[in-house]
């Protein structure tokens, strides 16, 4: 969802020819990445513990996986 918002802003910048929107996209990205790192990840770690840590080891944070993740299979 976060990646889609930033991609939409970048798309608007390209379609509308407004380079200022690229700066806006960068600001949104920094804000979202900070929120994820310092709020969402610790909250999920507290809520789900070892299960979330295993998931984090198997699934990349900001890029899509090539193969689907299965809990019972190693990465």
VENKAMO-V653187 format. One record per pair of residues at least 4 apart in sequence whose C-alpha atoms are under 8 Angstrom apart, sorted by the first residue. I is the first residue (numbers start at 0). GAP is how many residues later the second one is. Records with the same first field share a line. If there is no record, write none. Layout:
BEGIN
I=GAP  GAP
END
This chain:
BEGIN
0=4
1=4  27  30
2=4
3=4
4=4
5=4  19  22  23
6=4
7=4
8=4  12  13  15  16
9=4  11  12  15
10=4
11=4  5  6  9
12=4  5  6  7  8  9
13=4  5
17=4
18=4
19=4
20=4
21=4
22=4
23=4
24=4
25=4
26=4
27=4
28=4
29=4
30=4
31=4
32=4
33=4  5
34=4  5
35=4  5
36=4  5
37=4
38=4
39=4
40=4
41=4
42=4
43=4  5  8
44=4  5  7  8
47=4
48=4
49=4
50=4
51=4
52=4
53=4
54=4  16
55=4  5
57=11  16  17
58=6  10
59=4  5
64=4
68=4  6
69=4
END
